[in-house]
């Protein structure tokens, strides 16, 4: 029988509390929209609960599967992720929603390949970085292979287009490579070399350029392209310190688009106020603390693979949370990223819960050693 320790308990509790907040807020933000679209106020929350239950089962399974198996699967999983990303463009398999082609349908199952693709990049980097060790300081034999293969995944995701997820993966590659000992000058040079490509993408997708202009001044077009950001600001402003009360949001009444997905934190701020938002931030901080402790414990035990894997999984969740919060508060341009564990979205929820299960297994194995 597995004995829970301090880190185990805190990681599990912070995850479950975030999921519980998500279930409550998905219902609060989606019930009116669900009635109008589907005639069932529980339409979205029932689907969300189904994914949460599936995610919990997979979390438990991942916590019991020895994490060393992912080392052997690094290349096959990355190849499979690339195949699914290509399947987006195959008629009958891939389909569009919200102006972007990001989904694949296999029978009754529809999912976003970009979400498990994040796991594939982390598996690959953990394997590659732990194998190269000191060679990482050499650009051609150490760092470059770690950029090329994830770069293919990032490129396929950019084409969807999905700059938010691709940006998150690029940051993960940077952080994991830097922690592994890659030279900062090499990483910065690679970042600068990507600038022309980023400029080309932004310039050729007009909506991306619009998002940058709206980020700089959303009040310039408050009833048009800046509508979503302005409504998000109004939600936070209305909530104040202690909020207007759970279920009492006005912005979710067809004012704030994507209230149950990307902008769910805005409604949390309106209904639960600054206290509610800070509670959410505290749970993510606890998650970051636990994940970092697990990674450090592995590094101290000279288990580089476990350390890099734990580090990547932790920052996969935390980076996305920070970016989402930055977007809804107007600190970053809109990127279309859900808030981990909280926003409505089955693929993201399941993948993040699997990541928690793997983190638990790393910690358990380290304590058994």
PyMOL commands that set and color helices and strands:
alter all, ss='L'
color gray80, all
select helices_A, chain A and resi 6-38+43-64+69-72+74-87+113-137+139-158+163-180+184-193+195-204+206-216+218-221+227-239+264-300+304-328+346-368
alter helices_A, ss='H'
color red, helices_A
select strands_A, chain A and resi 94-97+100-106+109-111
alter strands_A, ss='S'
color yellow, strands_A
deselect
rebuild
show_as cartoon
